[in-house]
Amino acid sequence: MSAPINEFVRAYSQSGTVRFHMPGHKGRAFHGLEALDITEISGADYLYDARGIIGQSEAQTAQAFGSAATLYSTEGSSQCIKTMLGIVRQNCRSERMTVLAPRNVHKAFIDACILLDLDIKWLYPLQPTTSVCCADITPEQFEQALSQGGIDCCYVTSPDYLGNFADIGSIARICKAANVPLLVDNAHGAYTAFLKQNVHPVALGADMCCDSAHKTLPCYTGGAYLHISKGAPEAFVKCAKSVMSMFGSTSPSYLILQSLDLCSEMLRSGEFSKALETTADMVESCKQSLLAQGWVLCGNEKMKMTVHASRCGYTGTQLADMLRAGGIEPEYSDTEYVVLMAGISNTQADFDTLTQTMGRIPVKAPLKTDLPIIKPTRRVLSARQAALQPSYTADLEKSLDKVCALTVTSCQPSVPVVVSGEVISEDIIKILKRYSIFSLNVLYL
Ligand SMILES: Cc1ncc(COP(=O)(O)O)c(C=O)c1O
């Protein structure tokens, strides 16, 4: 069977079986997809004890990525991030576990630290940055931090939301030498395993990574992978499913599982790699056209086009509105940037529309901005201690020197500005205002 989950569910849906089981629509047309939406019935395997069709499909996908094991998630990379950290926690000898991470993590990382009671040591970029989304950390910074001891795990977000890759190969070698596992949030980079040059974290030496299949592969929203690499301790594979089950629903979506399954078939057939190559060429020539028009671009990802709008006379939000008026919906915009994400379903006509629309917008002198620089924060409580105690909502103006109770993230892409347990400083207040956040939960201390 080449797409075992989908083949099973299709056969079941055509069998005429009377469904005395969940879901409530019993496979009868309602939204139109019901016939294929089943639960863990006999023969359909169990996501967290996958020995049948799900296990078979996962094993096929692991082969496509070259991992020791690939686990399906129907609850996004968010679930995989908690699982990766849970796996390391379960195999860590330290009484308290400390994770070293550049600050541009997704919110799921903070949630995991709260749930698993992990300590965090942040790394900040040597060059000043004004965006919470990027953190240009060098391998030497990891090496230096690890040489001081007390680190149980390294965690990197790559590619980041703006399309910048970290040097995962070098960081992985440093982590191996220090005998510390390296976890990568590769939510935006599932496709990187299928480029001409495979730059997926599993190929570059990371111990584990998560990929949001739904972000860059033809897969339903929620579909994601947790990959455990061949170089990772065997114990990681052994406990992975049971740890993942702690962070997931007991009713995984079979629609999402089928889309992961069908996507896997496409990845293995070589069809995706071929289409990806064509799309990567279209992205590259679109980038060249935009550069020729005078736009400032950043990031080195093959499927992302990030326009540094504020250096071209517009806020990202203004530029995004102009694109919308031209019938284009970008992935993200803020005061500085507009992010456009491409995929194999984009056509040459889509790229032409983009270059023509951008070509009609005059590039102007950079905006004069005084955006606050991201600076190191002061922590007085662990994220868990602060997040799991009573708090109240305070106006931002009245929050100076208070302790943040609930992590505040920029709204999309959910990167924290201030984390539970950190003291709210003047700098943090400025950054929160920049992201139009005017209240937050603080402790009664
Ligand atoms: C860098 C990063 N990591 C993790 C996630 C969470 O992924 P998911 O939506 O698949 O749970 C996101 C979501 O946008 C993200 O941008």
PDBQT file of the ligand as one rigid body, heavy atoms in Angstrom, charges set to zero:
ROOT
HETATM    1  C1  LIG A 501       8.573  29.294  14.124  1.00  0.00    +0.000 C 
HETATM    2  C2  LIG A 501       7.293  28.585  14.470  1.00  0.00    +0.000 A 
HETATM    3  N1  LIG A 501       7.336  27.500  15.253  1.00  0.00    +0.000 NA
HETATM    4  C3  LIG A 501       6.216  26.821  15.586  1.00  0.00    +0.000 A 
HETATM    5  C4  LIG A 501       4.987  27.224  15.128  1.00  0.00    +0.000 A 
HETATM    6  C5  LIG A 501       3.780  26.437  15.521  1.00  0.00    +0.000 C 
HETATM    7  O1  LIG A 501       3.386  25.662  14.432  1.00  0.00    +0.000 OA
HETATM    8  P1  LIG A 501       1.947  25.013  14.283  1.00  0.00    +0.000 P 
HETATM    9  O2  LIG A 501       1.028  26.113  13.842  1.00  0.00    +0.000 OA
HETATM   10  O3  LIG A 501       2.134  23.963  13.241  1.00  0.00    +0.000 OA
HETATM   11  O4  LIG A 501       1.561  24.460  15.605  1.00  0.00    +0.000 OA
HETATM   12  C6  LIG A 501       4.885  28.355  14.302  1.00  0.00    +0.000 A 
HETATM   13  C7  LIG A 501       3.583  28.813  13.832  1.00  0.00    +0.000 C 
HETATM   14  O5  LIG A 501       3.430  29.798  13.155  1.00  0.00    +0.000 OA
HETATM   15  C8  LIG A 501       6.070  29.066  13.966  1.00  0.00    +0.000 A 
HETATM   16  O6  LIG A 501       6.032  30.169  13.203  1.00  0.00    +0.000 OA
ENDROOT
TORSDOF 0
